[in-house]
């Protein structure tokens, strides 16, 4: 969808072309996906070394596509660069995966005192999306601003983990209500030390772990209209 959006936008004469050095990543990703789909239904390809090879190929393709999408966002935002530019993108994906069989994790946003970090959200559907988004930050004293540098109400909470010794990771999760236009991009800023805006409001944590004295019982409730 990002590619279609990019091609539609680049019909304009003033649009800078995407660096050709990144286009081969699309070809490699398409070939790996075709290989995966072709052998998915073939008997005998479920051996461990074959599954690992497919997993590594798909993981590499996902990483390449994230790089391509990051460079495409630069074009869509009007950031000029030369056609032969081979420099890394200014943007990084919010979710990263260390290897193919690992769960994705959120990339923490560094929000040191006096700095501003740019966050770009992409909406691939044909309807405006208004929903709460979350980013992991390294400091709790942050402020959220929209593309017009208008203050946005936000809430922050500590990031917890399933660990008996150390429950708090040392990072925080900041939430705010974002509005992204249909098939469009929306820019927000995570700032620290921005004068004139209220900092993210700390969330109140409550302990709901109350153990009853009677045996536990379980009840299933169906929503109206549910199956």
N, C-alpha and C positions, 0 to 999 in steps of 0.2 A: 504494500500500500504506500509506503514511503517512496518507493521508486516511481509509482504512477503519479503521485503528487509532485515529485521532483520533475518528471518529464513534462507534466502539464504546466508547471510554473516556468520551466526553461524554454517555453515557446517565445518568451519575451526576449527582445534583442539585448536588453541590459543585463540579462542573467548570465553570471559567470558559469563556465562549464566545470563540471566535476573533474578533478584531476584524473587523468587516464591511468595512473599507476594503481588506482583503487578499483578499477572496473573488473580486473581479472578475478577479484574476490567473489564477484557475483557468479562468474562462470564456474569457478571451483566449487562453490556452494551448491549450485544447481546440479553439477555432476555427482557430488556426494549424496545429495538427496535422491537423485534418480537411481543410484547404485543401491541405496538403502531400501527404497521402495521395490526395486526389482527383485532383490534377494530376500525380501521380507517373507514371501510365501513359498520359497524354495526349500525343500526338505534337505536337511543336513547342514544348514547354515547357522544353526543354533549352538554350535560348539563355542567353548569359552573364548578361544583366541579370535574367532570370527566376530563374536559379539563385542569384544573389546576393541577390535579394529573399527567396526562400524561406529561404536560409541565415540572413539577418538576422532574419527573423520567428521561426525556430526558436530562434535564439540568445537573442533577447529573451524568448521563452517559457520557456526553461531558466533564465534568470536570475530571472524572476518566480516560477517554481516553487521555486527555491532559497530565495527570500525567504519564500514561503508555508510551506515545510517548516521553516524556522528558527522562524517564529512558532508552528507547530504543536508543535514540540519544547518550547517554553516552556509550552504548555498541558499537555502530557503530563508535564512535570516539576513541575507544580503552581505555576509562576510566575504570580502573579496580575497581571492587567492589566484595564483598562477595555475595554468592548466597542467604544468609539469611539477606542481608542488607535491613533495613527498613527506612533508612534515606531519607529525601526529595531529589528530584532531584536538580542538580546544575542549571538546566535550567527552565525557566518559559515561558509560551506562550506569544506571543506578543499581542494577543487580549484576553481580558477578558470580561466576562459577569456576572453582579451581580446577575441576576435572569433570569428565562426562558423567560419572556416577556419584557426584556430590550435589547436595542441595544448594540452590542459589542463595546468596547472602547479600544484604544491603551494603553498598559502599558508603562508609561514613563521610559526611561532609565536614571539612575543616572550617570552623567558623571562629577564627581567632579575633581578638579585640581589634576593632577598626577595619575589618575586612568585609567584603561582600562577595558571596558566591552566587552564580547564576544557575538557575534550574529551568530547563525547557521541557514542557509536557507536550506530547503528541497525541492527537485524537484521530484514530483511523476510521471511525464510523461517520455516517452522514447526519448525525444528530449532535447537538451541543451537549456536552457532559458537564454536570455539576455534581461533584462528589468530593469526599474527603480524601486527601492524599497524605502520605507519610514519608518522611525522610529521616535517616539516622544522622545525628549531629554529634560532634565531640564535646560541645559545650551547651549548657542549658540556657544561657543568657543571650538568646537570639531573637531576632525580629523578622517577620515576613512582610515583603512588599510585592505589589504586582508590577506589571510592565510600565505603569505610569508613576511608579514610586509612591503609590498610595498604601498606607498601612493596612494590613490584613490581620484580622483576629486569628490567633493560633493558640494551640495548647501543647504542652510538652510533658513528657513522662519519662522516667528512667527506663532504660532497656534491661529487661530481666532475662535470665537464662536458666536452664534446667541444670543447676549445679548446687549440691548441698553445701559446699564450702563457700563458694562465691556466687551469690545470686545476681548481683548487680555487675554488668559488664563494664561500667565506667562511661558508657555512652548514653545518649538520650534519643528519644523519638519525638519529632515535632509534627503536629497535625494541623492542617488548615483546609478550608473549603475552596477548592479550585474550580474554575470555569474555563473549559477549553472549547473553542468553536468547532463546528463540524469540519472534519478533515483538515484541521488546522493545528497551529502551534500556539502555545501560550507560555510566556516567560514570567518567572517569579524570581525573587531575590531573597536569599537567606543572609541577613546582615547581623553584625555584632557591633554595638556601639552607635547605632543609627539614632540620631537625636530627633525627637518629635514623635516617636512611635512607641507604643507599649510593647514590652517584651512578651514572649510567649507565656501564657498563664499555666502555672504548674497544675497538673492533674492530681486529684485526690484519690489516693489508693485506700481501699477498704478491704478488710480481711473477711472473706466469706467462708472460711474453712471452719465451720461449726459442726462438730461431730455429735449427732443425736445419741441418746442412750438406748433408744429402741432400734430394732433391726432395720436396715436400709430397705427401702422399697423404690421401685422404678415405675414411672408412668409415662406413656407415650401420648403426646398431644399432636393432632394433625391440624395444620393451618386450613382455614376455609379456602376451598378451591384446590387444595392439594390432592395428590393421588394417594 
